[in-house]
Amino acid sequence: MSTLRNNHSFSAYATDVKIDNEMLTIFLEDGRVISVPIVYFPRLLNATPEQRNSWRLIGRGQGINWEEIDEDLSVEGLLRVH
């Protein structure tokens, strides 16, 4: 009998973020790249280019924070919906 174990260890960390008028792209340390249309994130969609580019990695790359527009995204969450 096979048993699935729920492993809560985190294994995906962002190293860089690129954002333009259409896409949010996150580069992961293991070489994967996540690209998501920014229309999924109204705060990013409505932000100025300067606000969009004012991000910082949080939790050693487990998430991305845009303090000025009060937006936080987790890498794990993005991988779940991607």
C-alpha positions as CSV (number, residue, x, y, z in Angstrom):
1,M,0.0,0.0,0.0
2,S,1.3,3.4,-0.9
3,T,0.9,6.3,1.4
4,L,1.2,9.9,0.4
5,R,2.9,12.2,2.9
6,N,2.2,15.9,3.1
7,N,5.6,17.5,3.1
8,H,5.4,21.1,4.3
9,S,9.1,21.9,3.7
10,F,9.5,24.8,1.3
11,S,11.6,24.1,-1.8
12,A,11.1,27.0,-4.2
13,Y,12.8,30.4,-3.7
14,A,12.7,33.4,-5.9
15,T,15.9,35.1,-6.9
16,D,14.7,37.8,-9.2
17,V,11.5,39.5,-10.4
18,K,10.7,41.2,-13.7
19,I,7.4,43.0,-14.3
20,D,6.1,45.0,-17.2
21,N,2.6,46.2,-18.3
22,E,1.5,42.7,-19.0
23,M,3.4,40.0,-17.2
24,L,4.9,39.3,-13.8
25,T,7.9,36.9,-14.1
26,I,9.6,35.3,-11.2
27,F,12.9,33.5,-11.5
28,L,13.5,30.6,-9.1
29,E,16.8,29.4,-7.7
30,D,16.3,26.0,-9.2
31,G,16.0,27.4,-12.8
32,R,12.3,27.5,-13.1
33,V,10.5,30.6,-14.3
34,I,6.9,31.5,-13.4
35,S,5.1,34.0,-15.7
36,V,1.7,35.3,-14.7
37,P,-0.4,38.0,-16.3
38,I,-0.6,41.0,-14.0
39,V,-4.3,41.3,-14.6
40,Y,-4.6,38.6,-11.9
41,F,-3.2,41.1,-9.4
42,P,-5.3,44.4,-9.5
43,R,-2.8,46.3,-7.2
44,L,0.0,45.5,-9.6
45,L,-2.1,46.3,-12.6
46,N,-3.1,49.7,-11.3
47,A,0.4,50.6,-9.9
48,T,2.8,52.9,-11.7
49,P,5.9,51.3,-13.3
50,E,7.9,52.7,-10.5
51,Q,5.7,51.1,-7.9
52,R,5.7,47.8,-9.7
53,N,9.5,47.8,-9.8
54,S,9.8,48.7,-6.1
55,W,9.7,45.1,-4.9
56,R,11.7,43.1,-2.4
57,L,12.1,39.4,-1.7
58,I,10.9,38.3,1.7
59,G,11.6,35.1,3.6
60,R,14.8,34.4,1.7
61,G,12.8,34.4,-1.5
62,Q,9.7,32.6,-0.3
63,G,7.7,35.7,-1.2
64,I,7.7,39.1,-2.9
65,N,6.6,42.3,-1.3
66,W,5.5,45.6,-2.8
67,E,5.3,47.8,0.3
68,E,4.0,51.0,-1.3
69,I,1.0,49.2,-2.8
70,D,0.5,46.7,0.0
71,E,0.9,43.6,-2.1
72,D,2.5,40.3,-1.0
73,L,2.8,37.2,-3.2
74,S,4.1,33.8,-2.1
75,V,6.1,31.7,-4.5
76,E,4.4,28.6,-3.2
77,G,1.0,30.2,-3.9
78,L,2.0,31.1,-7.5
79,L,3.3,27.6,-8.1
80,R,-0.1,26.2,-7.0
81,V,-2.1,28.2,-9.4
82,H,0.4,28.2,-12.3
